[in-house]
Amino acid sequence: MSNQEFATDPAEAKDRNFVTALARGLDVLRAFRDNESALTNTDFAERTGLPKATVSRLTHTLCELDYLVADPRTGTYRLGAGVLQLGFGVLTSMEIGDRAAAEMKALRDGPNSYITVAIGEQHRLDVVYICTKRSREDVALQIRVGSRLPLFDSAMGRAILVGMEDDSRKRAFDLVAQIDPQTEARARASYAAAVEEFAAKGFCSSYGDWRADVNGIAVPVFSPNGSIVYGLNIGGPSFHVKKKQLETVYAKRLIKAAEAISIRF
């Protein structure tokens, strides 16, 4: 991939409506090639032809918006969940889906045919579904890749929060604080309850909190170095998927599945 592919067209430079900074940011996102999961600022500079100082500012901004995720231990960046909203990140989603497929299918094919299984990743104050196994019933919880659910009110979101490193969690709370103090207080209370539940039971739950007609439980899934935290959940319509069955039949299976998926990364 040549630098010219990322260079600003002279005609674009004369266009008053053309935002060069935005174009450069998208150039950085397009620098990823097939089968690549992480790049450095040097890689971005070489591929886009942009100065390293400019690249550093762009990657910082893209990380703040969750379109890139930084790993300070290796000095690399990977595509974040936010890129799904722009049509990118498909390869990453397919990879974890392939690795988790067998475990997700086993969970879905358990005793309750209304169970749906999904993996999601945080994007700001939401969780974005990146792979799913829909239930065996036609009338069930309808979810798809790219769907969003609230970070603090869903079982999956709470599991991700519990598994996060402190600095990542602080960023989430900082975003909430920008909305209003009452929302932040409720978010912190939700997180505190999730920590207690996870310590006691090994999973996080949401019984009608996200949607009144949906029950679910979730656990975090970790990459080997801990830089990526996903949420793995099972759930379904509250009329067919009861709290007791989730906690007595499915919880142990869910925890074991998360451990197996984490090992396969």
URGIVEN-V836270 format. One line per field, one symbol per residue. psi: psi as a letter, one per 40 degrees, with the letter a starting at -180 (. if undefined). A space follows every 10 residues. Layout:
# URGIVEN-V836270
psi->???
This chain:
# URGIVEN-V836270
psi->hidddeihhd dddehdehhd ddddddddde ehiheheiii dddddddeei iddddddddd ddddefdihi gddefiiihi ddddeeeaed ddddddddde ddddddddea dheehiiihi ihhbeihhhe iihiieidga hhiiheiiih deeidddddd ddeiiddddd dddddddeci dddddddddd dddddddddd eeiiihgedd hdehiiiiii hiideeehhi hhiiaahddd hidddddddd dddddddddd ddde.
